[in-house]
Amino acid sequence: MELRVFTEPQQGATYQQLVRVAQTAEQLGYGAFFRSDHYLVIGPGDGLPGPSDAWITLAGIARETERIRLGTLVTSATFRLPGPLAIAVAGVDAMSGGRVELGLGAGWYDGEHAAYGIPFPPTGERFDRLEEQLEVITGLWATPDGERFDHDGRHYRLTGSPALPKPVQRPGPPIIIGGHGPRRTPHLAARFAAELNVPFSSPDDSGAQFERARAACGELGRDPATLTFSVAQTLCCAEDEAELARRAAAAGGSVDHLRANGLCGTPAELVERLGVFAEAGATRVYLQVFDLEDLDHLALVASEVLPACRDW
């Protein structure tokens, strides 16, 4: 099982903080540094100094790191047109030397759309646009060198695109589809993605979503073994109860709540909980962290939890 670091910069983060977390995660042996793609704080808090653009941030971090993989969990399809998004992601892939992954979703937070003047269509249309964006992005990246790409869709039309630039990774960076939807999400993952992510769910619910995606792969003639299954869970780990309570508060919850709904407890407790997710089919876990100054938190998990997961 691979452990990845997942940050929520909309809650309040400077670029310098994000760079330090990414560099620390790289040094400690985590598999990737990911960030959310939001423009407005979620829940209480002021979000200072204010939102940062996910792909601009990752472009900078790509030049400040050497080995760790980088990506979004997940970019909102409502924020960007698919053609410019394909260009941006290919550019960051080049800046990183081929270490980028694109998490892409339909978008859900209507408040941030209203705050920054971004259209927010109904759920069905957002999923239609997501599917079409996936067609465009993967189509652009897969177009052979020297050929043109056309797409005549309901929401997006491309004519004679040179389909440039090409990413370093061919045919393109791995795509991650995340969510709980029982019908469209598994089918989109089976059709387009390298990975299906189930965020903030129980092992049983995560396993059920994995099974839906396996069935969707079967319907499309795809080997389910080619699809990676992952989960995202809030991280709260400490060796004593006082430190555990402090870290739970920094994550916006209580120890009892996070023990029931996240990865919370001593290192031994985390290893046991991660083992349950492994039994459900997860081979990758995104550890959601909020206190970006608490680098000792990442160090503890790297030293006491990460080694136990490597053989799963």
C-alpha positions in Angstrom: 0.0 0.0 0.0 1.2 3.5 -1.0 0.6 6.5 1.3 0.3 9.9 -0.2 0.0 13.4 1.4 -3.2 15.4 0.6 -3.5 19.0 1.5 -6.5 21.5 1.6 -5.0 24.9 0.8 -8.3 26.7 0.6 -8.5 26.4 4.4 -5.4 28.7 4.6 -2.0 28.1 3.2 0.8 30.0 1.7 2.8 28.8 -1.3 5.9 28.5 1.0 4.0 26.2 3.4 2.9 24.0 0.5 6.5 23.7 -0.8 7.8 22.7 2.6 5.1 20.0 3.0 5.9 18.7 -0.5 9.6 18.6 0.1 9.2 17.0 3.5 6.9 14.4 2.1 9.5 13.6 -0.6 12.3 13.3 2.0 10.2 11.0 4.2 9.3 8.6 1.4 5.6 9.4 0.7 4.5 8.5 -2.8 2.9 11.8 -3.7 1.9 15.3 -2.7 -1.6 16.2 -3.7 -3.7 19.3 -3.2 -7.4 20.1 -3.5 -8.8 22.4 -6.1 -11.1 24.9 -4.4 -11.4 28.7 -4.3 -13.3 29.1 -1.1 -12.8 28.0 2.5 -15.0 25.0 3.5 -16.6 25.4 6.9 -15.3 27.7 9.6 -12.2 29.7 9.2 -11.0 32.7 7.1 -8.9 30.8 4.6 -6.1 33.5 4.8 -4.1 34.4 2.8 -6.7 33.4 0.3 -7.1 30.7 -2.4 -4.4 29.7 -4.7 -4.8 28.1 -8.1 -4.1 24.4 -8.0 -2.1 24.1 -11.2 -0.1 27.3 -10.8 0.9 26.0 -7.4 1.8 22.6 -8.7 3.9 24.2 -11.4 6.0 25.9 -8.8 6.3 22.8 -6.6 7.3 20.8 -9.7 10.5 22.9 -9.8 11.1 22.6 -6.1 11.0 18.8 -5.9 12.7 16.0 -7.7 11.0 12.6 -7.2 7.6 12.9 -5.6 4.5 12.7 -7.8 2.1 15.6 -7.8 -1.5 16.1 -8.5 -5.0 17.2 -7.7 -7.8 15.5 -5.7 -9.7 16.7 -7.6 -9.7 19.5 -10.2 -13.2 20.8 -10.8 -14.4 20.4 -14.4 -16.4 23.6 -14.0 -13.3 25.7 -13.4 -11.5 25.3 -16.7 -12.2 24.6 -20.4 -10.8 21.1 -21.4 -8.4 22.4 -24.0 -6.6 24.9 -21.8 -6.6 22.4 -18.9 -4.9 19.8 -21.1 -2.3 22.4 -22.0 -1.7 23.4 -18.4 -1.4 19.8 -17.1 1.0 18.9 -19.9 3.1 21.9 -19.1 3.3 21.0 -15.4 4.1 17.4 -16.5 7.1 18.8 -18.4 8.2 21.0 -15.5 8.2 18.0 -13.2 9.9 15.6 -15.6 6.7 13.4 -15.9 5.5 13.3 -12.3 1.9 14.7 -12.7 -1.5 13.1 -12.2 -4.8 14.7 -13.0 -7.7 14.1 -10.6 -10.9 15.4 -12.3 -14.4 15.7 -11.0 -17.7 17.3 -11.8 -17.5 20.0 -9.1 -19.9 20.3 -6.1 -19.3 23.4 -4.1 -21.8 26.0 -5.3 -20.6 28.7 -2.9 -17.2 29.0 -4.5 -18.8 29.3 -7.9 -21.0 32.1 -6.8 -18.1 33.9 -5.0 -15.9 34.0 -8.2 -18.5 34.2 -10.9 -18.1 30.6 -12.2 -21.2 29.0 -13.8 -22.7 26.1 -11.8 -25.0 24.0 -13.9 -27.3 21.3 -12.4 -25.7 18.0 -11.4 -26.6 16.1 -14.6 -25.1 18.7 -16.8 -22.0 18.9 -14.7 -21.5 15.1 -15.1 -22.1 15.5 -18.9 -19.5 18.2 -19.1 -17.1 16.0 -17.0 -17.5 13.1 -19.4 -16.9 15.3 -22.4 -13.9 17.0 -20.8 -12.4 13.6 -20.3 -13.0 12.8 -24.0 -11.3 16.0 -25.0 -8.3 15.8 -22.7 -7.5 12.2 -23.3 -8.1 12.7 -27.0 -5.7 15.6 -27.3 -3.0 13.8 -25.4 -3.4 10.6 -27.4 -3.4 12.3 -30.9 -0.3 11.2 -32.8 2.4 13.8 -33.4 1.7 15.8 -36.5 -2.0 14.9 -36.6 -5.0 17.1 -35.7 -7.8 16.5 -33.2 -11.5 17.3 -33.7 -14.3 17.0 -31.2 -17.9 17.9 -31.9 -19.7 17.6 -28.6 -22.7 19.1 -27.0 -20.7 21.4 -24.7 -17.3 21.6 -26.3 -16.2 21.8 -29.9 -12.6 21.6 -31.1 -11.7 22.0 -34.8 -8.2 21.2 -36.2 -6.4 21.3 -32.9 -2.7 20.5 -33.2 -3.1 18.8 -29.8 0.0 20.4 -28.4 1.9 20.4 -26.2 2.3 16.7 -25.5 2.9 15.6 -21.9 6.1 13.9 -21.0 4.1 10.8 -19.9 2.5 9.1 -22.9 -0.2 8.9 -23.8 -0.8 11.3 -20.9 -0.6 11.7 -17.1 -2.7 9.2 -15.1 -6.2 10.3 -14.6 -8.0 9.9 -11.2 -11.8 9.8 -11.0 -13.2 10.2 -7.5 -16.6 10.0 -5.8 -19.4 8.0 -4.4 -21.9 8.0 -7.3 -23.0 4.4 -7.9 -23.5 4.6 -11.6 -21.7 7.3 -13.6 -18.6 7.5 -11.4 -17.5 3.8 -11.7 -18.2 3.9 -15.5 -16.2 7.0 -16.0 -13.3 5.5 -14.1 -13.5 2.3 -16.1 -13.5 4.2 -19.3 -11.0 6.9 -18.7 -9.1 6.6 -15.4 -5.9 4.9 -14.1 -7.4 5.2 -10.6 -10.7 5.3 -8.8 -10.6 7.2 -5.5 -13.3 6.9 -2.8 -13.0 9.8 -0.4 -13.9 9.8 3.3 -15.9 6.6 3.3 -15.9 3.4 5.4 -14.0 0.3 4.3 -17.3 -1.4 3.4 -18.6 1.5 1.3 -15.2 1.9 -0.4 -15.1 -1.8 -1.2 -18.6 -1.6 -2.7 -17.6 1.2 -5.0 -14.5 -0.7 -6.0 -16.8 -3.6 -7.0 -19.0 -1.4 -9.1 -15.9 -0.2 -10.9 -14.7 -3.7 -11.5 -18.1 -4.6 -12.9 -17.9 -1.5 -15.2 -14.5 -2.6 -16.4 -16.0 -6.0 -17.3 -18.7 -4.4 -19.3 -16.2 -2.4 -21.3 -13.8 -5.3 -21.8 -11.1 -3.8 -19.5 -9.1 -5.8 -17.1 -10.1 -4.6 -13.6 -6.5 -5.2 -12.5 -5.4 -2.2 -14.6 -7.4 0.2 -12.4 -5.9 1.3 -9.1 -8.3 1.6 -6.1 -7.6 4.3 -3.5 -9.2 6.1 -0.6 -8.8 9.4 1.1 -9.0 9.7 4.9 -8.3 12.5 7.4 -5.1 11.9 9.3 -4.7 12.3 13.0 -1.8 10.3 14.6 0.0 10.6 17.9 1.7 8.5 20.5 -0.3 10.0 23.4 -3.8 11.2 24.0 -2.9 14.9 24.6 -1.1 15.2 21.3 -3.9 13.3 19.6 -6.5 15.7 20.9 -4.4 18.7 19.7 -4.0 17.2 16.2 -7.7 16.3 16.1 -8.6 19.9 16.9 -6.3 21.2 14.1 -8.2 18.9 11.7 -11.5 20.4 12.9 -12.8 17.5 14.8 -12.7 15.5 18.0 -10.7 12.3 18.6 -13.9 10.3 18.9 -15.2 11.6 15.6 -12.0 11.0 13.7 -11.5 7.6 15.2 -14.9 6.7 13.8 -14.5 8.5 10.5 -10.9 8.8 9.6 -7.4 7.5 10.4 -7.0 8.5 14.0 -5.0 7.0 16.9 -1.6 5.7 17.7 0.6 4.4 14.9 -0.4 0.9 15.8 -4.1 1.8 15.5 -3.5 3.4 12.1 -1.7 0.3 10.8 -4.7 -1.8 11.9 -7.2 0.5 10.3 -5.2 0.7 7.0 -5.1 -3.0 7.0 -8.9 -3.0 6.9 -8.9 -0.7 3.9 -6.3 -3.0 2.2 -8.7 -5.9 2.7 -11.4 -3.9 1.1 -9.2 -3.5 -2.0 -7.4 -0.2 -1.5 -3.7 -0.1 -2.6 -3.3 3.6 -2.1 -4.3 6.0 0.6 -4.4 9.8 0.6 -3.7 11.2 4.1 -5.6 14.5 4.4 -3.7 16.9 6.6 -4.7 20.4 7.7 -1.9 21.7 10.0 0.8 22.4 7.4 3.2 23.6 10.1 3.1 20.2 11.9 5.7 18.4 9.9 6.4 16.1 12.9 3.0 14.6 12.2 4.2 13.4 8.8 7.5 12.3 10.2 5.8 10.1 12.8 3.6 8.4 10.2 6.5 7.9 7.9 8.6 6.2 10.6 6.0 4.2 12.4 3.2 3.5 9.9 4.6 3.6 6.4 7.0 0.7 6.7 4.2 -1.6 7.8 2.2 -0.8 4.7 4.8 -1.4 2.1 4.2 -5.2 1.9 0.4 -5.0 1.5 
